[in-house]
Amino acid sequence: MTDQNSAGRPARKTAGAFDVRNVIGGLLAIYGVILLLTAAFRGGAPQGTHNSDNWWGGGALLLVGVIFLAWARLRPVVVKDKPASGSEEPPQGPSASV
């Protein structure tokens, strides 16, 4: 019996947490939050920099991280099942005749 979802279609296997967009988006969002917290709680900026740099950088990183996470959520990578070992097709293409 095959796995099926509530609509009666076969269930799709997705990459889930192993999708690189989740990793990149999560890291960017974490770095963005750290920069925003630094800008909020650090009073004086070092000489030659402005506190607004942390606000802009943190906001941009957080925004891009959320976009990556939303992209991975809305358009998941579908992982195809491996064919049964007896039903493998011979390789095709230019390297098949080697």
Buried (B, 14 or more C-beta within 10 A) or exposed (E): EEEEEEEEEEEEEEBEEEBEBBEBBBEBBEBBBBBBEBBEEEEEBEEEEEBEEBBEBBBEBBEBBBBBBEBBEEEBEEEEEEEEEEEEEEEEEEEEEE
